Amino acid sequence: MIKKIFRLSEWQIKKVLKYWKPFFSFGIVSNSIINNLPYNRFAIVIWAKTVNNNISRNFFRRKFYDLVSRKINFWEKNMQKDFVFIIKKQIKLDKKDFESITSFEKDLNFLLKKI
């Protein structure tokens, strides 16, 4: 998990989505906006239609924060942005399905490399 200062709150997510600059992958959309802080902040939006229950939603949310925490130290300091990752509604995520987990990680790694 990443520290709380690197996460976005609900009203900050709405701000990013209002003034978004999107970047797409197969199953995930990344929105970004420049912030005035000396660090990047992240959030993920997982729709209720993409997961079966809250256990799966928390699993993929934790997986997201783990992947971001591994990559967060490698970015440049002059790149201060807020990022919101949105899972597309037609994608079905299941924590018991290995293919679902690998496709989630693959799409997320693709977007994190493009940042």
GUZA-699936 format. One record per residue: residue number from 1; x, y negated, z negated of N, C-alpha, C, CB in turn; residue in three letters. Coordinates in nm, 2 decimals, padded with zeros to 4 digits, always signed. Each point is the difference from the previous one (the first is absolute). Glycine has a CB too. Example, Ala and Ser with C-alpha at 12.3 -4.5 7.8 and 13.67 -1.06 7.14 Angstrom:
residues 2
1 | +01.32 | +00.57 | -00.78 | -00.09 | -00.12 | +00.00 | +00.09 | -00.12 | +00.00 | -00.19 | +00.12 | -00.12 | ALA
2 | +00.15 | -00.23 | +00.19 | +00.09 | -00.11 | +00.00 | -00.08 | -00.11 | -00.08 | +00.12 | +00.06 | +00.22 | SER
***
This chain:
residues 115
1 | +00.08 | +00.12 | +00.00 | -00.08 | -00.12 | +00.00 | +00.09 | -00.13 | +00.00 | -00.19 | +00.13 | -00.12 | MET
2 | +00.14 | -00.23 | +00.18 | +00.07 | -00.12 | +00.00 | -00.05 | -00.09 | -00.11 | +00.04 | +00.02 | +00.25 | ILE
3 | +00.04 | -00.12 | -00.29 | -00.04 | -00.09 | -00.10 | -00.12 | -00.08 | +00.03 | +00.24 | -00.02 | -00.07 | LYS
4 | -00.31 | -00.03 | -00.03 | -00.13 | -00.07 | +00.02 | +00.02 | -00.13 | +00.08 | -00.08 | +00.10 | -00.21 | LYS
5 | +00.20 | -00.16 | +00.20 | +00.02 | -00.13 | +00.07 | +00.01 | +00.02 | +00.15 | +00.12 | -00.09 | -00.20 | ILE
6 | -00.09 | +00.22 | +00.25 | +00.01 | +00.03 | +00.14 | -00.14 | +00.04 | +00.06 | +00.24 | +00.06 | -00.04 | PHE
7 | -00.34 | -00.05 | -00.05 | -00.14 | +00.04 | +00.05 | -00.09 | -00.13 | +00.02 | +00.03 | +00.23 | -00.12 | ARG
8 | -00.12 | -00.22 | +00.21 | -00.10 | -00.10 | +00.02 | -00.13 | +00.02 | -00.08 | +00.10 | -00.04 | +00.23 | LEU
9 | -00.16 | -00.07 | -00.28 | -00.13 | +00.02 | -00.06 | -00.11 | -00.01 | +00.10 | +00.09 | -00.10 | -00.21 | SER
10 | -00.21 | +00.11 | +00.17 | -00.11 | +00.01 | +00.10 | -00.02 | -00.13 | +00.07 | -00.11 | +00.16 | -00.15 | GLU
11 | +00.12 | -00.28 | +00.09 | -00.02 | -00.12 | +00.07 | +00.12 | -00.03 | +00.09 | -00.13 | -00.09 | -00.19 | TRP
12 | +00.25 | +00.14 | +00.15 | +00.12 | -00.02 | +00.09 | -00.02 | +00.09 | +00.13 | +00.15 | -00.06 | -00.20 | GLN
13 | -00.21 | +00.18 | +00.18 | -00.02 | +00.08 | +00.12 | -00.10 | -00.07 | +00.09 | +00.04 | +00.21 | -00.14 | ILE
14 | -00.14 | -00.27 | +00.09 | -00.10 | -00.07 | +00.08 | +00.06 | -00.11 | +00.07 | -00.18 | +00.06 | -00.15 | LYS
15 | +00.28 | -00.13 | +00.09 | +00.07 | -00.11 | +00.07 | +00.08 | +00.05 | +00.11 | +00.01 | -00.12 | -00.22 | LYS
16 | +00.06 | +00.23 | +00.20 | +00.08 | +00.06 | +00.11 | -00.08 | +00.04 | +00.12 | +00.16 | +00.08 | -00.17 | VAL
17 | -00.28 | -00.02 | +00.14 | -00.09 | +00.05 | +00.10 | -00.06 | -00.12 | +00.08 | -00.04 | +00.21 | -00.14 | LEU
18 | +00.02 | -00.32 | +00.07 | -00.06 | -00.12 | +00.06 | +00.10 | -00.06 | +00.10 | -00.14 | -00.04 | -00.20 | LYS
19 | +00.27 | +00.03 | +00.17 | +00.10 | -00.06 | +00.09 | +00.10 | +00.11 | +00.05 | -00.02 | -00.22 | -00.13 | TYR
20 | -00.02 | +00.33 | +00.16 | +00.08 | +00.11 | +00.03 | +00.07 | +00.00 | +00.14 | -00.15 | +00.13 | -00.14 | TRP
21 | +00.26 | -00.07 | +00.14 | +00.08 | +00.03 | +00.13 | +00.01 | +00.15 | +00.00 | +00.13 | -00.23 | +00.00 | LYS
22 | -00.21 | +00.30 | +00.09 | +00.00 | +00.15 | -00.01 | +00.11 | +00.06 | +00.08 | -00.24 | -00.01 | -00.03 | PRO
23 | +00.27 | +00.13 | -00.02 | +00.09 | +00.10 | +00.07 | -00.06 | +00.13 | -00.01 | +00.21 | -00.14 | -00.04 | PHE
24 | -00.23 | +00.22 | +00.14 | -00.07 | +00.12 | +00.00 | +00.08 | +00.13 | +00.02 | -00.19 | -00.13 | +00.09 | PHE
25 | +00.15 | +00.23 | -00.15 | +00.05 | +00.14 | +00.02 | -00.12 | +00.08 | +00.03 | +00.21 | -00.02 | -00.15 | SER
26 | -00.20 | +00.15 | +00.16 | -00.11 | +00.09 | +00.03 | -00.11 | +00.00 | -00.10 | +00.16 | +00.14 | +00.12 | PHE
27 | -00.12 | -00.13 | -00.25 | -00.11 | +00.00 | -00.10 | +00.00 | -00.11 | -00.10 | +00.02 | +00.24 | +00.03 | GLY
28 | +00.08 | -00.33 | -00.02 | +00.01 | -00.11 | -00.10 | +00.02 | -00.13 | +00.07 | +00.10 | +00.16 | -00.17 | ILE
29 | -00.16 | -00.26 | +00.11 | +00.02 | -00.14 | +00.05 | +00.07 | -00.08 | -00.10 | -00.21 | +00.01 | +00.14 | VAL
30 | +00.32 | -00.08 | -00.10 | +00.08 | -00.08 | -00.10 | -00.03 | -00.15 | +00.03 | +00.18 | +00.18 | -00.02 | SER
31 | -00.22 | -00.25 | -00.08 | -00.02 | -00.14 | +00.01 | +00.10 | -00.07 | -00.09 | -00.25 | +00.03 | +00.04 | ASN
32 | +00.30 | -00.15 | +00.01 | +00.10 | -00.07 | -00.08 | -00.02 | -00.15 | +00.01 | +00.16 | +00.19 | +00.04 | SER
33 | -00.11 | -00.26 | -00.14 | -00.01 | -00.14 | -00.01 | +00.12 | -00.04 | -00.08 | -00.25 | -00.01 | +00.02 | ILE
34 | +00.31 | -00.11 | +00.01 | +00.11 | -00.05 | -00.07 | -00.04 | -00.05 | -00.14 | +00.11 | -00.06 | +00.22 | ILE
35 | -00.03 | +00.09 | -00.32 | -00.02 | -00.06 | -00.13 | +00.11 | -00.09 | -00.05 | -00.13 | +00.21 | -00.06 | ASN
36 | +00.12 | -00.28 | -00.05 | +00.10 | -00.09 | -00.04 | +00.08 | +00.06 | -00.12 | -00.14 | -00.19 | +00.08 | ASN
37 | +00.14 | +00.32 | -00.10 | +00.07 | +00.06 | -00.11 | +00.13 | +00.06 | +00.05 | -00.22 | +00.05 | -00.11 | LEU
38 | +00.31 | -00.02 | +00.02 | +00.13 | +00.06 | +00.05 | +00.00 | +00.15 | +00.02 | +00.10 | -00.19 | -00.13 | PRO
39 | -00.22 | +00.25 | +00.14 | -00.01 | +00.14 | +00.02 | -00.13 | +00.03 | +00.08 | +00.13 | +00.05 | -00.22 | TYR
40 | -00.13 | +00.07 | +00.27 | -00.12 | +00.05 | +00.08 | -00.10 | +00.06 | -00.10 | +00.15 | +00.04 | +00.21 | ASN
41 | -00.28 | -00.04 | -00.17 | -00.10 | +00.07 | -00.07 | -00.08 | +00.09 | +00.09 | -00.01 | -00.20 | -00.16 | ARG
42 | -00.05 | +00.30 | +00.10 | -00.06 | +00.11 | +00.08 | -00.14 | +00.04 | -00.06 | +00.23 | +00.08 | +00.07 | PHE
43 | -00.32 | -00.04 | +00.02 | -00.12 | +00.06 | -00.04 | -00.05 | +00.10 | +00.10 | -00.06 | -00.21 | -00.13 | ALA
44 | -00.03 | +00.30 | +00.09 | -00.05 | +00.09 | +00.10 | -00.15 | +00.01 | -00.03 | +00.21 | +00.14 | +00.01 | ILE
45 | -00.29 | -00.13 | +00.10 | -00.15 | +00.01 | +00.00 | -00.03 | +00.13 | +00.06 | -00.04 | -00.25 | +00.02 | VAL
46 | -00.02 | +00.33 | -00.11 | -00.05 | +00.14 | +00.05 | -00.15 | +00.00 | -00.02 | +00.22 | +00.11 | -00.07 | ILE
47 | -00.29 | -00.10 | +00.19 | -00.14 | +00.00 | +00.00 | -00.06 | +00.12 | -00.06 | +00.01 | -00.14 | +00.21 | TRP
48 | -00.13 | +00.13 | -00.26 | -00.07 | +00.12 | -00.06 | -00.03 | +00.11 | +00.10 | -00.10 | -00.16 | -00.17 | ALA
49 | +00.09 | +00.12 | +00.30 | -00.03 | +00.09 | +00.10 | +00.12 | +00.09 | +00.04 | -00.18 | -00.16 | +00.08 | LYS
50 | +00.30 | +00.11 | -00.11 | +00.12 | +00.07 | +00.04 | +00.04 | +00.11 | -00.10 | +00.07 | -00.20 | +00.12 | THR
51 | -00.12 | +00.19 | -00.24 | +00.04 | +00.10 | -00.11 | -00.13 | +00.06 | -00.05 | +00.21 | -00.12 | -00.06 | VAL
52 | -00.20 | +00.24 | +00.00 | -00.12 | +00.07 | -00.05 | -00.03 | -00.05 | -00.15 | +00.06 | +00.20 | +00.15 | ASN
53 | +00.05 | -00.23 | -00.22 | -00.03 | -00.03 | -00.14 | +00.12 | -00.10 | -00.05 | -00.12 | +00.23 | -00.04 | ASN
54 | +00.10 | -00.27 | -00.08 | +00.10 | -00.10 | -00.06 | +00.13 | +00.07 | -00.03 | -00.18 | -00.12 | -00.10 | ASN
55 | +00.19 | +00.25 | +00.08 | +00.12 | +00.07 | -00.02 | +00.09 | -00.01 | +00.13 | -00.11 | +00.16 | -00.17 | ILE
56 | +00.05 | -00.14 | +00.28 | +00.07 | -00.01 | +00.13 | +00.05 | -00.15 | +00.02 | -00.13 | +00.20 | +00.09 | SER
57 | +00.04 | -00.29 | -00.12 | +00.03 | -00.14 | +00.02 | +00.12 | -00.04 | -00.09 | -00.24 | -00.05 | +00.06 | ARG
58 | +00.25 | +00.09 | -00.18 | +00.11 | -00.03 | -00.09 | +00.12 | +00.07 | +00.05 | -00.16 | -00.03 | -00.19 | ASN
59 | +00.15 | +00.15 | +00.24 | +00.12 | +00.08 | +00.05 | +00.06 | -00.08 | +00.11 | -00.11 | +00.22 | -00.07 | PHE
60 | +00.03 | -00.26 | +00.17 | +00.06 | -00.07 | +00.11 | +00.05 | -00.15 | -00.04 | -00.15 | +00.14 | +00.16 | PHE
61 | +00.08 | -00.20 | -00.25 | +00.05 | -00.13 | -00.05 | +00.13 | +00.02 | -00.07 | -00.23 | -00.08 | -00.03 | ARG
62 | +00.25 | +00.18 | -00.05 | +00.13 | +00.02 | -00.07 | +00.11 | +00.04 | +00.11 | -00.12 | +00.07 | -00.21 | ARG
63 | +00.08 | +00.01 | +00.30 | +00.09 | +00.04 | +00.11 | +00.05 | -00.13 | +00.07 | -00.11 | +00.23 | +00.03 | LYS
64 | +00.02 | -00.32 | +00.00 | +00.03 | -00.13 | +00.07 | +00.10 | -00.08 | -00.09 | -00.22 | +00.00 | +00.11 | PHE
65 | +00.19 | -00.01 | -00.24 | +00.09 | -00.08 | -00.08 | +00.14 | +00.06 | -00.02 | -00.20 | -00.09 | -00.12 | TYR
66 | +00.20 | +00.23 | +00.12 | +00.13 | +00.07 | +00.00 | +00.08 | -00.03 | +00.12 | -00.10 | +00.18 | -00.14 | ASP
67 | +00.04 | -00.17 | +00.26 | +00.07 | -00.03 | +00.12 | +00.05 | -00.14 | +00.01 | -00.14 | +00.18 | +00.11 | LEU
68 | +00.06 | -00.27 | -00.15 | +00.04 | -00.14 | +00.00 | +00.11 | -00.03 | -00.10 | -00.23 | -00.06 | +00.07 | VAL
69 | +00.23 | +00.12 | -00.18 | +00.10 | -00.02 | -00.10 | +00.14 | +00.05 | +00.04 | -00.18 | +00.01 | -00.18 | SER
70 | +00.18 | +00.09 | +00.26 | +00.12 | +00.05 | +00.06 | +00.06 | -00.10 | +00.10 | -00.07 | +00.24 | -00.04 | ARG
71 | -00.02 | -00.30 | +00.12 | +00.05 | -00.09 | +00.11 | +00.02 | -00.14 | -00.05 | -00.12 | +00.15 | +00.16 | LYS
72 | +00.07 | -00.19 | -00.27 | -00.01 | -00.14 | -00.04 | +00.14 | -00.06 | -00.02 | -00.22 | +00.04 | -00.11 | ILE
73 | +00.32 | +00.03 | +00.07 | +00.13 | -00.05 | -00.03 | +00.08 | -00.02 | +00.13 | -00.01 | +00.12 | -00.22 | ASN
74 | -00.03 | -00.07 | +00.33 | +00.08 | -00.01 | +00.12 | -00.04 | -00.12 | +00.09 | +00.02 | +00.24 | -00.01 | PHE
75 | -00.13 | -00.31 | -00.03 | -00.04 | -00.12 | +00.08 | +00.08 | -00.12 | -00.03 | -00.23 | +00.09 | +00.02 | TRP
76 | +00.24 | -00.18 | +00.07 | +00.07 | -00.13 | -00.02 | -00.07 | -00.09 | -00.09 | +00.09 | +00.02 | +00.23 | GLU
77 | -00.02 | -00.10 | -00.30 | -00.06 | -00.09 | -00.10 | -00.07 | -00.12 | +00.06 | +00.18 | +00.07 | -00.15 | LYS
78 | -00.15 | -00.10 | +00.28 | -00.07 | -00.12 | +00.06 | -00.13 | +00.04 | +00.06 | +00.22 | -00.10 | +00.05 | ASN
79 | -00.27 | +00.22 | -00.06 | -00.12 | +00.05 | +00.06 | -00.11 | +00.01 | -00.10 | +00.13 | +00.12 | +00.17 | MET
80 | -00.19 | -00.23 | -00.22 | -00.10 | +00.00 | -00.10 | -00.14 | +00.00 | +00.06 | +00.16 | -00.12 | -00.16 | GLN
81 | -00.22 | +00.23 | +00.15 | -00.14 | +00.01 | +00.06 | -00.08 | +00.09 | -00.10 | +00.09 | -00.02 | +00.24 | LYS
82 | -00.22 | +00.00 | -00.22 | -00.10 | +00.09 | -00.06 | -00.05 | +00.09 | +00.10 | -00.07 | -00.18 | -00.16 | ASP
83 | +00.07 | +00.31 | +00.13 | -00.04 | +00.11 | +00.09 | -00.13 | +00.07 | -00.05 | +00.24 | +00.02 | +00.08 | PHE
84 | -00.34 | +00.00 | +00.01 | -00.11 | +00.08 | -00.04 | -00.01 | +00.11 | +00.11 | -00.12 | -00.20 | -00.12 | VAL
85 | +00.12 | +00.32 | +00.07 | -00.02 | +00.12 | +00.09 | -00.14 | +00.05 | -00.01 | +00.25 | +00.06 | -00.02 | PHE
86 | -00.32 | -00.05 | +00.13 | -00.14 | +00.05 | +00.00 | +00.00 | +00.13 | +00.08 | -00.09 | -00.24 | -00.01 | ILE
87 | +00.03 | +00.34 | -00.05 | -00.02 | +00.13 | +00.06 | -00.12 | -00.01 | +00.09 | +00.10 | +00.13 | -00.20 | ILE
88 | -00.09 | -00.09 | +00.32 | -00.12 | +00.00 | +00.09 | -00.11 | +00.09 | -00.05 | +00.15 | -00.06 | +00.20 | LYS
89 | -00.27 | +00.02 | -00.17 | -00.12 | +00.08 | -00.06 | -00.01 | +00.13 | +00.07 | -00.11 | -00.21 | -00.05 | LYS
90 | +00.15 | +00.23 | +00.17 | -00.02 | +00.13 | +00.07 | +00.11 | +00.10 | -00.05 | -00.10 | -00.12 | +00.20 | GLN
91 | +00.20 | +00.08 | -00.27 | +00.10 | +00.10 | -00.05 | -00.05 | +00.06 | -00.13 | +00.18 | -00.14 | +00.10 | ILE
92 | -00.17 | +00.27 | -00.11 | -00.04 | +00.07 | -00.12 | +00.12 | +00.05 | -00.08 | -00.21 | +00.07 | +00.11 | LYS
93 | +00.22 | -00.12 | -00.23 | +00.12 | +00.04 | -00.09 | -00.05 | +00.10 | -00.10 | +00.11 | -00.23 | +00.04 | LEU
94 | -00.03 | +00.34 | -00.05 | -00.03 | +00.10 | -00.10 | +00.13 | +00.04 | -00.07 | -00.20 | +00.08 | +00.13 | ASP
95 | +00.21 | -00.09 | -00.26 | +00.13 | +00.03 | -00.06 | +00.03 | +00.15 | +00.00 | -00.04 | -00.19 | -00.15 | LYS
96 | -00.05 | +00.28 | +00.19 | +00.03 | +00.14 | +00.01 | +00.04 | +00.04 | +00.14 | -00.16 | +00.04 | -00.18 | LYS
97 | +00.14 | -00.13 | +00.28 | +00.04 | +00.02 | +00.14 | +00.14 | -00.05 | +00.02 | -00.25 | -00.01 | +00.07 | ASP
98 | +00.34 | +00.10 | -00.04 | +00.14 | -00.04 | +00.02 | +00.02 | -00.09 | +00.13 | +00.07 | +00.21 | -00.11 | PHE
99 | -00.15 | -00.18 | +00.21 | +00.01 | -00.08 | +00.12 | -00.05 | -00.14 | -00.02 | -00.04 | +00.21 | +00.13 | GLU
100 | -00.06 | -00.23 | -00.21 | -00.05 | -00.13 | -00.04 | +00.11 | -00.08 | -00.07 | -00.23 | +00.09 | -00.01 | SER
101 | +00.30 | -00.03 | -00.08 | +00.10 | -00.07 | -00.08 | +00.12 | -00.04 | +00.09 | -00.07 | +00.13 | -00.20 | ILE
102 | +00.11 | -00.04 | +00.29 | +00.12 | -00.03 | +00.08 | -00.04 | -00.11 | +00.10 | +00.08 | +00.24 | -00.02 | THR
103 | -00.20 | -00.24 | +00.08 | -00.04 | -00.10 | +00.09 | +00.00 | -00.14 | -00.07 | -00.13 | +00.17 | +00.14 | SER
104 | +00.08 | -00.17 | -00.26 | +00.00 | -00.12 | -00.08 | +00.14 | -00.05 | -00.03 | -00.21 | +00.07 | -00.11 | PHE
105 | +00.30 | +00.01 | +00.07 | +00.14 | -00.04 | -00.02 | +00.06 | -00.04 | +00.13 | +00.02 | +00.16 | -00.19 | GLU
106 | -00.04 | -00.09 | +00.30 | +00.06 | -00.04 | +00.13 | -00.05 | -00.14 | +00.04 | +00.01 | +00.25 | +00.06 | LYS
107 | -00.14 | -00.28 | -00.06 | -00.05 | -00.13 | +00.04 | +00.05 | -00.11 | -00.10 | -00.20 | +00.12 | +00.09 | ASP
108 | +00.21 | -00.09 | -00.21 | +00.05 | -00.10 | -00.10 | +00.15 | -00.03 | +00.02 | -00.18 | +00.08 | -00.16 | LEU
109 | +00.26 | +00.02 | +00.18 | +00.14 | -00.02 | +00.03 | +00.02 | -00.07 | +00.13 | +00.05 | +00.21 | -00.12 | ASN
110 | -00.13 | -00.19 | +00.22 | +00.01 | -00.07 | +00.13 | -00.03 | -00.15 | -00.03 | -00.08 | +00.20 | +00.13 | PHE
111 | -00.02 | -00.23 | -00.20 | -00.03 | -00.14 | -00.03 | +00.10 | -00.07 | -00.09 | -00.24 | +00.06 | +00.02 | LEU
112 | +00.29 | +00.01 | -00.12 | +00.11 | -00.05 | -00.08 | +00.13 | -00.03 | +00.07 | -00.11 | +00.12 | -00.19 | LEU
113 | +00.14 | -00.04 | +00.29 | +00.12 | -00.03 | +00.08 | -00.02 | -00.12 | +00.09 | +00.05 | +00.25 | +00.00 | LYS
114 | -00.18 | -00.27 | +00.04 | -00.02 | -00.12 | +00.09 | -00.01 | -00.13 | -00.07 | -00.12 | +00.15 | +00.15 | LYS
115 | +00.11 | -00.14 | -00.29 | -00.01 | -00.13 | -00.08 | +00.12 | -00.08 | +00.01 | -00.15 | +00.12 | -00.15 | ILE
***
